[in-house]
Amino acid sequence: MTDLQLTPTEPLDDPHTLDDLHRFVQRHPRLFVLTGAGISTDSGIPGYRDDNGAWKRSPPITLQEFLGALAMRQRYWARSMVGWPLVARAQPNAAHVALARLEAAGHVPTLVTQNVDGLHQRAGSRDVIELHGGIDGVSCLDCGMQQSRATIQQTLEADNPALLDVTAEAAADGDAHLEWHDLGGFRVPACSNCGGLLKPSVVFFGENVPKPRVEAASLALDAADAVLVAGSSLMVYSGYRFCVWAQRQGKPIAAINLGRTRADPLLSLKVAAPCGDTLSALAGLLAGD
């Protein structure tokens, strides 16, 4: 996952409305939908970026940092121990439900998400490609064994009781803004099968999206009439590339997003409005067509 640095500017004003989006989907009924963190904020999961696409706080850990130092793994798992329960408890919101409705109506053959929270599937979407994996799983980098994140949480809490009553401001994707004074004593979970290094089953910054996922998403784009981006600033190339590819194919791109996106120059239409309200209203209009 690679990132783009932007100089903060004023958010773009955009005159497009729900009616424009409705007409867009009527003209292009088979949508390649790409979602990002902004679609899950109404479920209580914070996003990464502000309206200008800049980091709200310090950037997430990179793969190189996680693999390179025990201290970084201690920091990651301590923050995850405190922050992951919020994601585990999160429920789908109106945006997730609306996209599941659009899939059932035939408008979204495949949904591609940059999120790792699993809320699209829990809302009823069936054909979902998780570009960055799922936070509900953990993989051993040595033997390949898969474990549930819930099981690892039990281990973390049993091995690190000093953090049980600690609270911290929630951050994106199960992180927490925790700066613990005694991380040197924090016990990092190990594989129960081989004692090897455990890593969440997500794509870290500095790590490539697995090729089969990219290929599956590319095929879905080929079969679509147009692209709809919902709740993403598209600042990482793993998502932005699909807008670039759509433009090369001559396929129009629409976006629902509060604030700027990396793809603003490529958009045919942009609705600067909340995802939940907009997608719910769109699903209702299309149901009446």
PyMOL commands that set and color helices and strands:
alter all, ss='L'
color gray80, all
select helices_A, chain A and resi 18-27+37-39+41-43+63-68+70-89+94-104+119-123+149-159+161-163+172-174+183-185+211-223+237-248+264-266+275-287
alter helices_A, ss='H'
color red, helices_A
select strands_A, chain A and resi 31-35+110-113+128-130+133-140+146-148+198-202+226-230+253-256+269-271
alter strands_A, ss='S'
color yellow, strands_A
deselect
rebuild
show_as cartoon
